[in-house]
Amino acid sequence: MAHLDPDFVACASTDAIRAQYERAQVTADMWADRARDLFLLLCAREDAGGTTTPAARPT
């Protein structure tokens, strides 16, 4: 709980906590999907023997 706002921890209703949790979970799922896609892309490029090129700007 070190990353939570102390005022939120002290005063938030269960509905507010649930809403924040659900939003955080959706964000975590999105980033996990993106990380998996990037890993698969990396594996495909390495398997294809692609050469290393300058990194593209992240989107």
PDB file of N, CA, C, O and CB in Angstrom:
ATOM      1  N   MET A   1       0.811  -1.196   0.000  1.00  0.00           N
ATOM      2  CA  MET A   1       0.000   0.000   0.000  1.00  0.00           C
ATOM      3  C   MET A   1       0.854   1.260   0.000  1.00  0.00           C
ATOM      4  O   MET A   1       0.337   2.365   0.161  1.00  0.00           O
ATOM      5  CB  MET A   1      -0.923  -0.002   1.191  1.00  0.00           C
ATOM      6  N   ALA A   2       2.147   1.098  -0.179  1.00  0.00           N
ATOM      7  CA  ALA A   2       3.047   2.241  -0.163  1.00  0.00           C
ATOM      8  C   ALA A   2       2.795   3.207  -1.311  1.00  0.00           C
ATOM      9  O   ALA A   2       3.160   4.379  -1.216  1.00  0.00           O
ATOM     10  CB  ALA A   2       4.467   1.768  -0.207  1.00  0.00           C
ATOM     11  N   HIS A   3       2.187   2.746  -2.380  1.00  0.00           N
ATOM     12  CA  HIS A   3       1.968   3.593  -3.549  1.00  0.00           C
ATOM     13  C   HIS A   3       0.585   4.245  -3.564  1.00  0.00           C
ATOM     14  O   HIS A   3       0.232   4.919  -4.531  1.00  0.00           O
ATOM     15  CB  HIS A   3       2.155   2.781  -4.804  1.00  0.00           C
ATOM     16  N   LEU A   4      -0.182   4.056  -2.529  1.00  0.00           N
ATOM     17  CA  LEU A   4      -1.523   4.635  -2.461  1.00  0.00           C
ATOM     18  C   LEU A   4      -1.500   5.943  -1.693  1.00  0.00           C
ATOM     19  O   LEU A   4      -0.736   6.108  -0.741  1.00  0.00           O
ATOM     20  CB  LEU A   4      -2.505   3.656  -1.809  1.00  0.00           C
ATOM     21  N   ASP A   5      -2.342   6.862  -2.115  1.00  0.00           N
ATOM     22  CA  ASP A   5      -2.480   8.144  -1.430  1.00  0.00           C
ATOM     23  C   ASP A   5      -3.026   7.898  -0.023  1.00  0.00           C
ATOM     24  O   ASP A   5      -4.086   7.291   0.125  1.00  0.00           O
ATOM     25  CB  ASP A   5      -3.413   9.108  -2.229  1.00  0.00           C
ATOM     26  N   PRO A   6      -2.325   8.357   1.006  1.00  0.00           N
ATOM     27  CA  PRO A   6      -2.779   8.123   2.383  1.00  0.00           C
ATOM     28  C   PRO A   6      -4.189   8.646   2.661  1.00  0.00           C
ATOM     29  O   PRO A   6      -4.941   8.024   3.411  1.00  0.00           O
ATOM     30  CB  PRO A   6      -1.817   8.766   3.344  1.00  0.00           C
ATOM     31  N   ASP A   7      -4.551   9.781   2.065  1.00  0.00           N
ATOM     32  CA  ASP A   7      -5.903  10.315   2.262  1.00  0.00           C
ATOM     33  C   ASP A   7      -6.944   9.387   1.643  1.00  0.00           C
ATOM     34  O   ASP A   7      -8.017   9.185   2.211  1.00  0.00           O
ATOM     35  CB  ASP A   7      -6.021  11.729   1.653  1.00  0.00           C
ATOM     36  N   PHE A   8      -6.626   8.823   0.477  1.00  0.00           N
ATOM     37  CA  PHE A   8      -7.532   7.882  -0.166  1.00  0.00           C
ATOM     38  C   PHE A   8      -7.692   6.650   0.709  1.00  0.00           C
ATOM     39  O   PHE A   8      -8.808   6.178   0.921  1.00  0.00           O
ATOM     40  CB  PHE A   8      -7.019   7.491  -1.566  1.00  0.00           C
ATOM     41  N   VAL A   9      -6.587   6.130   1.215  1.00  0.00           N
ATOM     42  CA  VAL A   9      -6.631   4.945   2.073  1.00  0.00           C
ATOM     43  C   VAL A   9      -7.486   5.202   3.309  1.00  0.00           C
ATOM     44  O   VAL A   9      -8.255   4.337   3.728  1.00  0.00           O
ATOM     45  CB  VAL A   9      -5.212   4.529   2.489  1.00  0.00           C
ATOM     46  N   ALA A  10      -7.352   6.371   3.880  1.00  0.00           N
ATOM     47  CA  ALA A  10      -8.061   6.690   5.116  1.00  0.00           C
ATOM     48  C   ALA A  10      -9.544   6.948   4.905  1.00  0.00           C
ATOM     49  O   ALA A  10     -10.350   6.659   5.790  1.00  0.00           O
ATOM     50  CB  ALA A  10      -7.436   7.887   5.763  1.00  0.00           C
ATOM     51  N   CYS A  11      -9.921   7.487   3.748  1.00  0.00           N
ATOM     52  CA  CYS A  11     -11.291   7.985   3.598  1.00  0.00           C
ATOM     53  C   CYS A  11     -12.123   7.335   2.497  1.00  0.00           C
ATOM     54  O   CYS A  11     -13.334   7.554   2.456  1.00  0.00           O
ATOM     55  CB  CYS A  11     -11.242   9.425   3.347  1.00  0.00           C
ATOM     56  N   ALA A  12     -11.540   6.562   1.624  1.00  0.00           N
ATOM     57  CA  ALA A  12     -12.265   6.068   0.452  1.00  0.00           C
ATOM     58  C   ALA A  12     -13.327   5.040   0.819  1.00  0.00           C
ATOM     59  O   ALA A  12     -13.141   4.201   1.701  1.00  0.00           O
ATOM     60  CB  ALA A  12     -11.294   5.464  -0.541  1.00  0.00           C
ATOM     61  N   SER A  13     -14.436   5.136   0.115  1.00  0.00           N
ATOM     62  CA  SER A  13     -15.494   4.141   0.280  1.00  0.00           C
ATOM     63  C   SER A  13     -15.102   2.871  -0.469  1.00  0.00           C
ATOM     64  O   SER A  13     -14.188   2.887  -1.293  1.00  0.00           O
ATOM     65  CB  SER A  13     -16.865   4.687  -0.231  1.00  0.00           C
ATOM     66  N   THR A  14     -15.793   1.780  -0.181  1.00  0.00           N
ATOM     67  CA  THR A  14     -15.502   0.539  -0.892  1.00  0.00           C
ATOM     68  C   THR A  14     -15.799   0.680  -2.384  1.00  0.00           C
ATOM     69  O   THR A  14     -15.115   0.072  -3.207  1.00  0.00           O
ATOM     70  CB  THR A  14     -16.314  -0.618  -0.299  1.00  0.00           C
ATOM     71  N   ASP A  15     -16.807   1.471  -2.742  1.00  0.00           N
ATOM     72  CA  ASP A  15     -17.112   1.694  -4.157  1.00  0.00           C
ATOM     73  C   ASP A  15     -15.968   2.439  -4.854  1.00  0.00           C
ATOM     74  O   ASP A  15     -15.605   2.110  -5.984  1.00  0.00           O
ATOM     75  CB  ASP A  15     -18.427   2.486  -4.303  1.00  0.00           C
ATOM     76  N   ALA A  16     -15.409   3.438  -4.178  1.00  0.00           N
ATOM     77  CA  ALA A  16     -14.284   4.183  -4.749  1.00  0.00           C
ATOM     78  C   ALA A  16     -13.060   3.289  -4.885  1.00  0.00           C
ATOM     79  O   ALA A  16     -12.352   3.359  -5.890  1.00  0.00           O
ATOM     80  CB  ALA A  16     -13.949   5.407  -3.883  1.00  0.00           C
ATOM     81  N   ILE A  17     -12.805   2.459  -3.899  1.00  0.00           N
ATOM     82  CA  ILE A  17     -11.677   1.526  -3.963  1.00  0.00           C
ATOM     83  C   ILE A  17     -11.877   0.542  -5.108  1.00  0.00           C
ATOM     84  O   ILE A  17     -10.949   0.272  -5.871  1.00  0.00           O
ATOM     85  CB  ILE A  17     -11.514   0.768  -2.624  1.00  0.00           C
ATOM     86  N   ARG A  18     -13.088   0.007  -5.226  1.00  0.00           N
ATOM     87  CA  ARG A  18     -13.381  -0.939  -6.303  1.00  0.00           C
ATOM     88  C   ARG A  18     -13.196  -0.283  -7.663  1.00  0.00           C
ATOM     89  O   ARG A  18     -12.628  -0.899  -8.565  1.00  0.00           O
ATOM     90  CB  ARG A  18     -14.810  -1.483  -6.169  1.00  0.00           C
ATOM     91  N   ALA A  19     -13.660   0.951  -7.834  1.00  0.00           N
ATOM     92  CA  ALA A  19     -13.528   1.660  -9.111  1.00  0.00           C
ATOM     93  C   ALA A  19     -12.057   1.875  -9.458  1.00  0.00           C
ATOM     94  O   ALA A  19     -11.653   1.681 -10.605  1.00  0.00           O
ATOM     95  CB  ALA A  19     -14.264   3.014  -9.057  1.00  0.00           C
ATOM     96  N   GLN A  20     -11.266   2.270  -8.481  1.00  0.00           N
ATOM     97  CA  GLN A  20      -9.839   2.464  -8.721  1.00  0.00           C
ATOM     98  C   GLN A  20      -9.152   1.145  -9.046  1.00  0.00           C
ATOM     99  O   GLN A  20      -8.295   1.086  -9.928  1.00  0.00           O
ATOM    100  CB  GLN A  20      -9.179   3.112  -7.508  1.00  0.00           C
ATOM    101  N   TYR A  21      -9.523   0.102  -8.344  1.00  0.00           N
ATOM    102  CA  TYR A  21      -8.955  -1.223  -8.600  1.00  0.00           C
ATOM    103  C   TYR A  21      -9.269  -1.674 -10.021  1.00  0.00           C
ATOM    104  O   TYR A  21      -8.383  -2.138 -10.740  1.00  0.00           O
ATOM    105  CB  TYR A  21      -9.494  -2.249  -7.585  1.00  0.00           C
ATOM    106  N   GLU A  22     -10.526  -1.538 -10.424  1.00  0.00           N
ATOM    107  CA  GLU A  22     -10.929  -1.985 -11.756  1.00  0.00           C
ATOM    108  C   GLU A  22     -10.207  -1.195 -12.846  1.00  0.00           C
ATOM    109  O   GLU A  22      -9.797  -1.766 -13.856  1.00  0.00           O
ATOM    110  CB  GLU A  22     -12.445  -1.851 -11.926  1.00  0.00           C
ATOM    111  N   ARG A  23     -10.051   0.103 -12.650  1.00  0.00           N
ATOM    112  CA  ARG A  23      -9.331   0.915 -13.627  1.00  0.00           C
ATOM    113  C   ARG A  23      -7.857   0.505 -13.693  1.00  0.00           C
ATOM    114  O   ARG A  23      -7.281   0.415 -14.778  1.00  0.00           O
ATOM    115  CB  ARG A  23      -9.454   2.410 -13.277  1.00  0.00           C
ATOM    116  N   ALA A  24      -7.257   0.259 -12.540  1.00  0.00           N
ATOM    117  CA  ALA A  24      -5.855  -0.176 -12.507  1.00  0.00           C
ATOM    118  C   ALA A  24      -5.694  -1.544 -13.168  1.00  0.00           C
ATOM    119  O   ALA A  24      -4.701  -1.788 -13.853  1.00  0.00           O
ATOM    120  CB  ALA A  24      -5.339  -0.227 -11.055  1.00  0.00           C
ATOM    121  N   GLN A  25      -6.657  -2.427 -12.967  1.00  0.00           N
ATOM    122  CA  GLN A  25      -6.581  -3.758 -13.562  1.00  0.00           C
ATOM    123  C   GLN A  25      -6.680  -3.687 -15.081  1.00  0.00           C
ATOM    124  O   GLN A  25      -5.951  -4.389 -15.781  1.00  0.00           O
ATOM    125  CB  GLN A  25      -7.686  -4.654 -13.006  1.00  0.00           C
ATOM    126  N   VAL A  26      -7.569  -2.852 -15.593  1.00  0.00           N
ATOM    127  CA  VAL A  26      -7.700  -2.682 -17.044  1.00  0.00           C
ATOM    128  C   VAL A  26      -6.391  -2.151 -17.622  1.00  0.00           C
ATOM    129  O   VAL A  26      -5.931  -2.622 -18.662  1.00  0.00           O
ATOM    130  CB  VAL A  26      -8.873  -1.722 -17.386  1.00  0.00           C
ATOM    131  N   THR A  27      -5.796  -1.178 -16.950  1.00  0.00           N
ATOM    132  CA  THR A  27      -4.525  -0.619 -17.411  1.00  0.00           C
ATOM    133  C   THR A  27      -3.424  -1.676 -17.381  1.00  0.00           C
ATOM    134  O   THR A  27      -2.636  -1.779 -18.321  1.00  0.00           O
ATOM    135  CB  THR A  27      -4.124   0.587 -16.547  1.00  0.00           C
ATOM    136  N   ALA A  28      -3.367  -2.452 -16.318  1.00  0.00           N
ATOM    137  CA  ALA A  28      -2.359  -3.516 -16.211  1.00  0.00           C
ATOM    138  C   ALA A  28      -2.544  -4.554 -17.307  1.00  0.00           C
ATOM    139  O   ALA A  28      -1.563  -5.024 -17.885  1.00  0.00           O
ATOM    140  CB  ALA A  28      -2.431  -4.192 -14.834  1.00  0.00           C
ATOM    141  N   ASP A  29      -3.775  -4.915 -17.599  1.00  0.00           N
ATOM    142  CA  ASP A  29      -4.054  -5.880 -18.669  1.00  0.00           C
ATOM    143  C   ASP A  29      -3.614  -5.331 -20.025  1.00  0.00           C
ATOM    144  O   ASP A  29      -3.052  -6.060 -20.843  1.00  0.00           O
ATOM    145  CB  ASP A  29      -5.554  -6.230 -18.703  1.00  0.00           C
ATOM    146  N   MET A  30      -3.871  -4.044 -20.259  1.00  0.00           N
ATOM    147  CA  MET A  30      -3.483  -3.423 -21.515  1.00  0.00           C
ATOM    148  C   MET A  30      -1.961  -3.466 -21.685  1.00  0.00           C
ATOM    149  O   MET A  30      -1.462  -3.818 -22.754  1.00  0.00           O
ATOM    150  CB  MET A  30      -3.994  -1.971 -21.577  1.00  0.00           C
ATOM    151  N   TRP A  31      -1.228  -3.108 -20.629  1.00  0.00           N
ATOM    152  CA  TRP A  31       0.228  -3.112 -20.712  1.00  0.00           C
ATOM    153  C   TRP A  31       0.775  -4.529 -20.820  1.00  0.00           C
ATOM    154  O   TRP A  31       1.788  -4.743 -21.485  1.00  0.00           O
ATOM    155  CB  TRP A  31       0.828  -2.412 -19.499  1.00  0.00           C
ATOM    156  N   ALA A  32       0.136  -5.491 -20.190  1.00  0.00           N
ATOM    157  CA  ALA A  32       0.572  -6.888 -20.319  1.00  0.00           C
ATOM    158  C   ALA A  32       0.382  -7.366 -21.754  1.00  0.00           C
ATOM    159  O   ALA A  32       1.241  -8.062 -22.295  1.00  0.00           O
ATOM    160  CB  ALA A  32      -0.209  -7.801 -19.342  1.00  0.00           C
ATOM    161  N   ASP A  33      -0.739  -6.997 -22.371  1.00  0.00           N
ATOM    162  CA  ASP A  33      -0.979  -7.357 -23.769  1.00  0.00           C
ATOM    163  C   ASP A  33       0.063  -6.717 -24.678  1.00  0.00           C
ATOM    164  O   ASP A  33       0.577  -7.364 -25.590  1.00  0.00           O
ATOM    165  CB  ASP A  33      -2.391  -6.932 -24.201  1.00  0.00           C
ATOM    166  N   ARG A  34       0.372  -5.457 -24.431  1.00  0.00           N
ATOM    167  CA  ARG A  34       1.370  -4.762 -25.250  1.00  0.00           C
ATOM    168  C   ARG A  34       2.749  -5.388 -25.064  1.00  0.00           C
ATOM    169  O   ARG A  34       3.481  -5.573 -26.036  1.00  0.00           O
ATOM    170  CB  ARG A  34       1.414  -3.262 -24.894  1.00  0.00           C
ATOM    171  N   ALA A  35       3.104  -5.708 -23.844  1.00  0.00           N
ATOM    172  CA  ALA A  35       4.398  -6.343 -23.586  1.00  0.00           C
ATOM    173  C   ALA A  35       4.486  -7.693 -24.286  1.00  0.00           C
ATOM    174  O   ALA A  35       5.521  -8.023 -24.865  1.00  0.00           O
ATOM    175  CB  ALA A  35       4.624  -6.515 -22.074  1.00  0.00           C
ATOM    176  N   ARG A  36       3.411  -8.478 -24.240  1.00  0.00           N
ATOM    177  CA  ARG A  36       3.399  -9.771 -24.919  1.00  0.00           C
ATOM    178  C   ARG A  36       3.555  -9.597 -26.423  1.00  0.00           C
ATOM    179  O   ARG A  36       4.325 -10.322 -27.054  1.00  0.00           O
ATOM    180  CB  ARG A  36       2.104 -10.529 -24.609  1.00  0.00           C
ATOM    181  N   ASP A  37       2.828  -8.635 -27.007  1.00  0.00           N
ATOM    182  CA  ASP A  37       2.926  -8.389 -28.444  1.00  0.00           C
ATOM    183  C   ASP A  37       4.338  -7.964 -28.838  1.00  0.00           C
ATOM    184  O   ASP A  37       4.862  -8.407 -29.860  1.00  0.00           O
ATOM    185  CB  ASP A  37       1.919  -7.319 -28.869  1.00  0.00           C
ATOM    186  N   LEU A  38       4.952  -7.102 -28.025  1.00  0.00           N
ATOM    187  CA  LEU A  38       6.313  -6.677 -28.315  1.00  0.00           C
ATOM    188  C   LEU A  38       7.298  -7.837 -28.193  1.00  0.00           C
ATOM    189  O   LEU A  38       8.228  -7.947 -28.991  1.00  0.00           O
ATOM    190  CB  LEU A  38       6.720  -5.545 -27.383  1.00  0.00           C
ATOM    191  N   PHE A  39       7.101  -8.692 -27.210  1.00  0.00           N
ATOM    192  CA  PHE A  39       7.960  -9.859 -27.053  1.00  0.00           C
ATOM    193  C   PHE A  39       7.835 -10.783 -28.257  1.00  0.00           C
ATOM    194  O   PHE A  39       8.841 -11.274 -28.770  1.00  0.00           O
ATOM    195  CB  PHE A  39       7.613 -10.614 -25.765  1.00  0.00           C
ATOM    196  N   LEU A  40       6.606 -11.024 -28.712  1.00  0.00           N
ATOM    197  CA  LEU A  40       6.405 -11.883 -29.876  1.00  0.00           C
ATOM    198  C   LEU A  40       7.017 -11.269 -31.127  1.00  0.00           C
ATOM    199  O   LEU A  40       7.590 -11.987 -31.947  1.00  0.00           O
ATOM    200  CB  LEU A  40       4.917 -12.141 -30.095  1.00  0.00           C
ATOM    201  N   LEU A  41       6.907  -9.957 -31.284  1.00  0.00           N
ATOM    202  CA  LEU A  41       7.529  -9.277 -32.411  1.00  0.00           C
ATOM    203  C   LEU A  41       9.040  -9.422 -32.350  1.00  0.00           C
ATOM    204  O   LEU A  41       9.682  -9.698 -33.364  1.00  0.00           O
ATOM    205  CB  LEU A  41       7.136  -7.799 -32.432  1.00  0.00           C
ATOM    206  N   LEU A  42       9.605  -9.240 -31.178  1.00  0.00           N
ATOM    207  CA  LEU A  42      11.044  -9.403 -30.995  1.00  0.00           C
ATOM    208  C   LEU A  42      11.488 -10.813 -31.355  1.00  0.00           C
ATOM    209  O   LEU A  42      12.479 -10.998 -32.062  1.00  0.00           O
ATOM    210  CB  LEU A  42      11.437  -9.081 -29.556  1.00  0.00           C
ATOM    211  N   CYS A  43      10.755 -11.803 -30.867  1.00  0.00           N
ATOM    212  CA  CYS A  43      11.094 -13.198 -31.175  1.00  0.00           C
ATOM    213  C   CYS A  43      11.015 -13.465 -32.667  1.00  0.00           C
ATOM    214  O   CYS A  43      11.878 -14.146 -33.221  1.00  0.00           O
ATOM    215  CB  CYS A  43      10.165 -14.156 -30.425  1.00  0.00           C
ATOM    216  N   ALA A  44       9.996 -12.940 -33.323  1.00  0.00           N
ATOM    217  CA  ALA A  44       9.836 -13.145 -34.763  1.00  0.00           C
ATOM    218  C   ALA A  44      10.990 -12.519 -35.527  1.00  0.00           C
ATOM    219  O   ALA A  44      11.509 -13.111 -36.474  1.00  0.00           O
ATOM    220  CB  ALA A  44       8.506 -12.561 -35.246  1.00  0.00           C
ATOM    221  N   ARG A  45      11.391 -11.324 -35.119  1.00  0.00           N
ATOM    222  CA  ARG A  45      12.497 -10.652 -35.805  1.00  0.00           C
ATOM    223  C   ARG A  45      13.806 -11.393 -35.580  1.00  0.00           C
ATOM    224  O   ARG A  45      14.604 -11.548 -36.505  1.00  0.00           O
ATOM    225  CB  ARG A  45      12.625  -9.202 -35.327  1.00  0.00           C
ATOM    226  N   GLU A  46      14.027 -11.852 -34.349  1.00  0.00           N
ATOM    227  CA  GLU A  46      15.256 -12.591 -34.059  1.00  0.00           C
ATOM    228  C   GLU A  46      15.277 -13.917 -34.804  1.00  0.00           C
ATOM    229  O   GLU A  46      16.319 -14.322 -35.320  1.00  0.00           O
ATOM    230  CB  GLU A  46      15.398 -12.831 -32.550  1.00  0.00           C
ATOM    231  N   ASP A  47      14.136 -14.598 -34.866  1.00  0.00           N
ATOM    232  CA  ASP A  47      14.067 -15.870 -35.586  1.00  0.00           C
ATOM    233  C   ASP A  47      14.293 -15.675 -37.085  1.00  0.00           C
ATOM    234  O   ASP A  47      14.845 -16.550 -37.753  1.00  0.00           O
ATOM    235  CB  ASP A  47      12.712 -16.542 -35.344  1.00  0.00           C
ATOM    236  N   ALA A  48      13.865 -14.523 -37.612  1.00  0.00           N
ATOM    237  CA  ALA A  48      14.027 -14.246 -39.029  1.00  0.00           C
ATOM    238  C   ALA A  48      15.450 -13.794 -39.348  1.00  0.00           C
ATOM    239  O   ALA A  48      15.809 -13.630 -40.514  1.00  0.00           O
ATOM    240  CB  ALA A  48      13.027 -13.187 -39.474  1.00  0.00           C
ATOM    241  N   GLY A  49      16.254 -13.595 -38.312  1.00  0.00           N
ATOM    242  CA  GLY A  49      17.625 -13.157 -38.522  1.00  0.00           C
ATOM    243  C   GLY A  49      17.723 -11.715 -38.960  1.00  0.00           C
ATOM    244  O   GLY A  49      18.675 -11.315 -39.630  1.00  0.00           O
ATOM    245  N   GLY A  50      16.728 -10.941 -38.574  1.00  0.00           N
ATOM    246  CA  GLY A  50      16.703  -9.528 -38.941  1.00  0.00           C
ATOM    247  C   GLY A  50      17.870  -8.781 -38.328  1.00  0.00           C
ATOM    248  O   GLY A  50      18.394  -9.156 -37.280  1.00  0.00           O
ATOM    249  N   THR A  51      18.261  -7.724 -39.002  1.00  0.00           N
ATOM    250  CA  THR A  51      19.344  -6.913 -38.480  1.00  0.00           C
ATOM    251  C   THR A  51      18.771  -5.885 -37.523  1.00  0.00           C
ATOM    252  O   THR A  51      17.591  -5.538 -37.578  1.00  0.00           O
ATOM    253  CB  THR A  51      20.129  -6.231 -39.620  1.00  0.00           C
ATOM    254  N   THR A  52      19.624  -5.419 -36.664  1.00  0.00           N
ATOM    255  CA  THR A  52      19.213  -4.410 -35.707  1.00  0.00           C
ATOM    256  C   THR A  52      19.204  -3.060 -36.387  1.00  0.00           C
ATOM    257  O   THR A  52      20.167  -2.684 -37.055  1.00  0.00           O
ATOM    258  CB  THR A  52      20.137  -4.399 -34.477  1.00  0.00           C
ATOM    259  N   THR A  53      18.104  -2.325 -36.214  1.00  0.00           N
ATOM    260  CA  THR A  53      17.969  -0.992 -36.771  1.00  0.00           C
ATOM    261  C   THR A  53      17.694  -0.037 -35.643  1.00  0.00           C
ATOM    262  O   THR A  53      17.324  -0.469 -34.551  1.00  0.00           O
ATOM    263  CB  THR A  53      16.853  -0.928 -37.836  1.00  0.00           C
ATOM    264  N   PRO A  54      17.865   1.260 -35.871  1.00  0.00           N
ATOM    265  CA  PRO A  54      17.563   2.225 -34.805  1.00  0.00           C
ATOM    266  C   PRO A  54      16.135   2.051 -34.309  1.00  0.00           C
ATOM    267  O   PRO A  54      15.229   1.734 -35.079  1.00  0.00           O
ATOM    268  CB  PRO A  54      17.777   3.667 -35.300  1.00  0.00           C
ATOM    269  N   ALA A  55      15.956   2.258 -33.043  1.00  0.00           N
ATOM    270  CA  ALA A  55      14.638   2.093 -32.435  1.00  0.00           C
ATOM    271  C   ALA A  55      13.673   3.144 -32.957  1.00  0.00           C
ATOM    272  O   ALA A  55      14.029   4.310 -33.132  1.00  0.00           O
ATOM    273  CB  ALA A  55      14.732   2.173 -30.907  1.00  0.00           C
ATOM    274  N   ALA A  56      12.462   2.712 -33.197  1.00  0.00           N
ATOM    275  CA  ALA A  56      11.411   3.637 -33.621  1.00  0.00           C
ATOM    276  C   ALA A  56      10.861   4.348 -32.405  1.00  0.00           C
ATOM    277  O   ALA A  56      10.981   3.862 -31.281  1.00  0.00           O
ATOM    278  CB  ALA A  56      10.281   2.898 -34.380  1.00  0.00           C
ATOM    279  N   ARG A  57      10.270   5.478 -32.630  1.00  0.00           N
ATOM    280  CA  ARG A  57       9.641   6.217 -31.539  1.00  0.00           C
ATOM    281  C   ARG A  57       8.453   5.434 -31.033  1.00  0.00           C
ATOM    282  O   ARG A  57       7.623   5.002 -31.832  1.00  0.00           O
ATOM    283  CB  ARG A  57       9.211   7.630 -31.991  1.00  0.00           C
ATOM    284  N   PRO A  58       8.342   5.232 -29.701  1.00  0.00           N
ATOM    285  CA  PRO A  58       7.190   4.475 -29.157  1.00  0.00           C
ATOM    286  C   PRO A  58       5.891   5.215 -29.412  1.00  0.00           C
ATOM    287  O   PRO A  58       5.843   6.444 -29.462  1.00  0.00           O
ATOM    288  CB  PRO A  58       7.360   4.228 -27.640  1.00  0.00           C
ATOM    289  N   THR A  59       4.839   4.420 -29.573  1.00  0.00           N
ATOM    290  CA  THR A  59       3.511   5.021 -29.799  1.00  0.00           C
ATOM    291  C   THR A  59       2.670   4.932 -28.570  1.00  0.00           C
ATOM    292  O   THR A  59       1.525   5.384 -28.572  1.00  0.00           O
ATOM    293  CB  THR A  59       2.793   4.349 -30.956  1.00  0.00           C
TER     294      THR A  59
END
